[in-house]
């Protein structure tokens, strides 16, 4: 840097203009900040160093999530319900610390992370240790039954210093009557007197760059617009400071010379990536600190929430959260799920993961828009996902994932949530009132915020079929009355069925395409257009369900049209999606492939390139979508085309890029357990060459590799059960036990130490910088609602000895003579 540029830089920095941009400037600025931090300053100065480091989301492999249990009142969440005031706070845990914590809508993150810091001197050597970098972590549930089954989403996290200097035990839960995250901590030193601190990195209103912070009495406050976060404690903090992350925050200050030299009272007029930092006090023997993070739309509301929770106290807040005594909480929810007791016998862990799954699925529902169930309380590969702008990540609505979860609620014995979820779906259907819509109506949006705000607008025809399928299941279970079914037919289901028959113009935001079913713009992996076995299976099941609902509604003309179209689509499946001249020849080279973009199953057309992977001949790409034909009743489990495909699909000798199936082993567990990737040539995962996260830095790379998804183990378990049921056979106890000990147990082994089920697990292919073990969840998204839902449904299916989301009416109607 020449002298003139250096003078210019210092001047711009002095007047507050952001000069961060080139590496040379960053180095100079850091040097200036370091000099500033080393000088003595007064307590009331404004923190320098705006805007701080570039913000990223936290690690996505959560081993715990939590929120309070709330009951509906007339299908909505209300302060007048028996659970009283509705708390709209959700938290997540990863790598031993509290990570993204939401308030308001379920996707509105307010902090990135909260962790404890320990400093001290041992044998004349100063040190600063953080929970995130310097401890080993374990996690347990605070409230369990005699069999060790969790009864609430309250956690005990124990972090032990890697060098044996101290231990921190944390109890983490929310206040069900206030918008507060409650954290009780116990510090224990093994090396004499040490000092404890707390560090919070706010990402107020779902982004990490536009925040302000200040010290206000005994509290630390962060805010953006009308979202406020307040950090308070049951005892006054010994010291308090706010600043910009990486330049003037308390942790950076402490690490600089092992002292908290600066106690900045405000970040001033500059906004950025801010930090809250406070000294809790010294500890030697076991020392307790109670902290509360309060949230609100005003500073007063956030402070009030935190102070009220601390005043009520740890014991009562936890009891209320659990549902002990007079309070209604998570324990009550579990006890009211009547099928659970019978289902425990068909788990391999005595129901521990089943209880967890029930609560995890319910916890991933928004509390402003009742019934809005998200895909995951995480941002995939969050530690390299830029958080400068708001992002929902997986904290959003996909109708396909949504369907799986609603069916799981029915399987659990929670018809109220299943019905509320179904009724929510009208919010995400394309109508004449959908903002920006200039095309046809009836189809369902690809991905939306829980309030219905548009995010992704591709057309996935399985997502248009599944609401009809769900309506039929709800009506068959007596959850939707006949009158309700008729009303929903006119309002939501008929427009969807008509779109599955006629297609139409999808013209909204970037999308402008004519849809001609059963060709879908995107299949269930949201990446390619064409003829898809899994999508077509759902379309047919949706249209047959629509046929039955239309007849009940007195609309026989359209009913006949829906059935006739379903039969036509069914007759076209093998000619367009089952090759008899396959490139993969484990047996006879005959199999269903993932996707085709023309009607000739034996053509050699290529799929499009995506996720960094170059497109290959369609006949080289297998996936498990053909099994959905069996699940929904479109084909029998002993159909020759299904059986022919299994040989290639399960071939573990295929080249690694095309291979789908993997057999997993786990320490201290006998046997092997099967898992499958989404499809051959999948690039939605970590780079196997350089180990980077998916699309790290915003760019796809050729080495990206999609890993194994545990819910396929559940899908295969359902198929194997369907095979036992062919020709109305009654499976033996031994056969059910075999399925349980292979597929149910396999899914349980894929869960992490907090019993969260992941999107993807490590398959031992490629470099492994995070040191994943074989079968361990990666940093994609955990917990994935779809995986927990598939586990629940599989256990219910084995309990009843029938596939839970099978549609016998589909099999029956496809066998009838053509109209």
Secondary structure, DSSP 8 states (H G I E B T S, - for coil): --HHHHHHHHHHHHTT---TTSHHHHHHHHHHHHHHHTS---TT-B--STT-S--B---SB-SEEEE----EETTEE-TTSTT-S---EEEEEETTEEEEEEESSTT-EEEEEEEEEEEEEETTEEEEEEHHHHEEEEEEESSB-TT--B-SS-EEEEEEETTSSEEEEEEEEEETTTTEEEEEEEEEESSS-EEEEEEEEE-GGG-SSSBEEEEETTEEEEEETTEEEEEEESS--SEEEEEETTTTSHHHHHHHHSS------B-TT--BSEEEEEEEEEESS-EEEEEEEEEESSHHHHHHHHHHHHHH-HHHHHHHHHT-TT---HHHHHHT-TTHHHHGGGSSSTTHHHHHHHHHHHHTB-SSSTT-B-S-SS-TTGGGSB-SS---TT-SB-HHHHHHHHHHHHHHT-HHHHHHHHHHGGGGB--TTSTT--S--S-B-SEE-TT--EEE----HHHHHHHHHHHHHHHHTTSS-HHHHHHHIIIIIHHHHHHHHH-EEEEETTEEEEE-TT-BSS-TTSS--BEEHHHHHHHHHHHHHHHHHHHHTT-HHHHHHHHHHHHHHHHTHHHHHEESS-S--SSSS-EE-SEESSS-TT---B---BTTB---BGGG--BGGGHHHHHTTSS-TT-HHHHHHHHHHT-TTS-TTT--EEEEEETTEEEEEEEEESBTT---S-BTTT---TTGGG---TTB---EETHHHHHHHHHHHHHHTGGG----HHHHHHHIIIIIHHHHHHS-TT---BS-B--S-S--TT---TT-B-SS-BS-HHHHHHHHHHHHHHHHTS-TT--HHHHHHHHS---
